[in-house]
Amino acid sequence: MTDDIKKNAADKMHKSVEALKTEFGKVRTGRPHAGLLDHIKVDYYGSLIAVNQAGNVSVLDSHTLGVQAWEKPMLAKIEKAIRESDLGLNPSTIGDIVRIPIPAMTEERRKDLVKVVRHEMEESKIAVRNIRRDAIAHLKDLLKKSEISEDDERRASDEVQKLTDKHIAEMDKATAEKEKELMVV
C-alpha cells in the first residue's frame, strides 16, 4: 500500500522534472535549434498542428532556422504563426522555405531569460512539494484508519522526502545548466 503511494509520488515528481526540462527547451539561447518551434501551432485546414508536423524544420546556418512546408499553401500560415508566437522572431518566405533569422541576444535579454528560467524552476519545485504533501497526507490517512503502522508511515514519509530531495536536486542541476547555456556569449 505504501509502495503504491511512493511509486505514484515518484512518477508525478519525474513528470514535473520532465515538464521543467521541456519548458527550458522553449527558452532560446541565441543559437537556433529545431525544437525552438515545437510549441508553435499552425492552422491546418481547421485544426491546429505543430509547425514540425506542417513542414520540415531545419537549422540552415548558425543564425537561421528554415521550415520547408509539406504543402505550398501552408507557407504563409507557418510564417504568420511564427511571427505571432511569443518568441519575437521575424520570419520571411523565400521560394518554398520560411527562413527564420535568430538574432543575437543582448546581455540584458540573457539576464531576463535567466529570471524566466528561475521562475519556471520555482513553479516546478512547488509542484514537487505539493506532490510530497499529498503523499504524506495520504500516508497519515492510512495511519489514522489503522491500515499501516506508525513505523511504516514514518519510513514511507522519509522515503517520500528523499524522493522530493532527489527531484529538486535534479531541477537545480537542470536550471544551473540552462543558466550557464544562456550566459555563454
C-alpha positions in Angstrom: 0.0 0.0 0.0 2.8 2.5 0.9 4.7 1.3 -2.2 1.8 2.4 -4.4 1.8 5.9 -2.8 5.6 6.2 -3.1 5.6 5.0 -6.8 2.7 7.4 -7.6 4.6 10.3 -6.0 7.8 9.3 -7.8 6.1 9.2 -11.2 4.4 12.6 -10.7 7.7 14.1 -9.5 9.5 12.7 -12.5 6.9 14.2 -14.8 7.4 17.6 -13.1 11.1 17.4 -13.8 10.5 16.4 -17.4 8.0 19.2 -17.8 10.6 21.7 -16.5 13.1 20.4 -19.0 10.6 20.8 -21.8 9.9 24.4 -20.7 13.7 25.0 -20.7 13.8 23.8 -24.3 11.5 26.7 -25.2 13.8 29.3 -23.8 16.1 30.2 -26.6 19.8 30.8 -26.2 20.6 32.7 -29.4 21.6 29.6 -31.2 19.0 28.0 -33.5 17.7 24.5 -32.9 14.8 22.7 -34.5 13.0 22.3 -31.1 12.6 26.0 -30.8 9.4 26.0 -32.8 7.9 22.8 -31.3 5.2 24.6 -29.3 4.0 26.8 -32.1 0.7 25.7 -33.6 -0.4 26.4 -37.2 -3.9 26.2 -38.7 -4.1 23.2 -41.0 -7.5 23.1 -42.7 -9.3 24.0 -39.5 -7.2 22.1 -36.9 -4.1 23.3 -35.0 -1.0 21.3 -35.6 2.6 21.8 -34.5 4.9 23.6 -37.1 7.1 20.5 -37.3 4.0 18.5 -38.5 3.3 21.0 -41.2 6.8 21.0 -42.6 10.4 20.1 -42.1 12.2 22.3 -39.6 16.0 22.5 -40.0 18.9 24.6 -39.0 20.1 26.4 -42.2 23.2 28.1 -40.6 24.4 29.3 -37.2 21.8 32.1 -37.1 18.9 30.8 -39.2 16.2 28.2 -39.0 14.3 27.1 -42.0 10.9 25.5 -42.4 10.1 23.7 -45.7 6.3 23.2 -45.8 4.9 19.9 -46.9 2.3 21.9 -48.9 2.9 25.2 -50.7 -0.3 26.9 -49.3 1.0 26.3 -45.7 4.0 28.6 -46.2 2.0 31.8 -45.4 0.3 30.2 -42.4 3.5 28.9 -41.0 5.2 32.3 -41.4 2.2 34.0 -39.7 2.1 31.5 -36.8 5.9 32.0 -36.1 5.5 35.9 -36.3 2.6 35.9 -33.9 4.3 33.5 -31.4 5.9 34.6 -28.1 9.4 34.1 -29.5 9.8 37.6 -31.0 11.0 36.2 -34.3 10.6 37.8 -37.8 10.3 35.0 -40.4 10.3 35.6 -44.2 9.3 33.3 -47.0 11.9 32.9 -49.8 10.9 30.5 -52.5 9.5 27.4 -50.8 11.3 27.9 -47.4 10.3 30.0 -44.5 13.6 31.5 -43.2 13.7 32.5 -39.5 16.7 34.6 -38.5 17.7 34.1 -34.9 19.0 37.4 -33.6 22.0 37.5 -31.2 20.9 38.1 -27.6 21.9 41.2 -25.6 23.3 40.9 -22.0 20.0 42.3 -20.7 17.9 39.8 -22.6 20.1 37.0 -21.3 19.5 38.1 -17.7 15.8 38.3 -18.3 15.8 34.8 -19.6 17.7 33.6 -16.5 14.9 35.1 -14.5 12.3 33.2 -16.6 14.3 30.0 -16.1 14.4 30.5 -12.3 10.7 31.3 -12.2 10.0 28.0 -14.1 12.2 26.1 -11.6 10.4 27.6 -8.6 7.0 26.7 -10.1 8.2 23.1 -10.7 9.6 22.9 -7.1 6.3 24.0 -5.8 4.6 21.2 -7.8 7.0 18.6 -6.4 6.4 19.8 -2.8 2.7 19.6 -3.4 3.1 16.0 -4.5 5.1 15.3 -1.4 2.4 17.0 0.8 -0.3 14.9 -0.8 1.6 11.7 -0.5 2.4 12.3 3.2 -1.3 13.3 3.9 -2.3 10.0 2.2 0.0 8.1 4.5 -1.3 9.9 7.6 -4.9 8.9 6.5 -3.8 5.3 6.2 -2.3 5.5 9.7 -5.4 7.1 11.1 -7.5 4.3 9.6 -5.0 1.8 11.2 -4.2 0.3 7.8 -0.4 0.8 8.4 1.7 1.0 11.5 3.4 4.2 12.7 6.8 2.7 11.8 5.6 2.1 8.2 4.2 5.6 8.0 7.4 7.1 9.3 9.6 5.0 6.9 7.4 5.8 3.9 7.3 9.5 4.8 11.1 9.5 5.0 11.3 7.8 1.6 8.9 10.4 0.0 11.1 13.2 1.4 14.2 11.5 -0.1 12.3 11.3 -3.5 11.5 15.0 -3.1 15.1 16.0 -2.4 16.3 13.9 -5.3 13.9 15.5 -7.8 14.6 19.0 -6.5 18.4 18.4 -6.9 17.7 17.3 -10.4 15.8 20.5 -11.1 18.6 22.6 -9.6 21.1 20.8 -11.8 19.0 21.4 -15.0 18.5 25.0 -14.0 22.2 25.6 -13.5 23.0 24.0 -16.9 20.3 26.2 -18.6 21.6 29.4 -16.9 25.2 28.6 -17.9 24.0 27.9 -21.5 22.1 31.3 -21.6 25.0 33.3 -20.3 27.5 32.0 -22.9 28.1 34.7 -25.5 
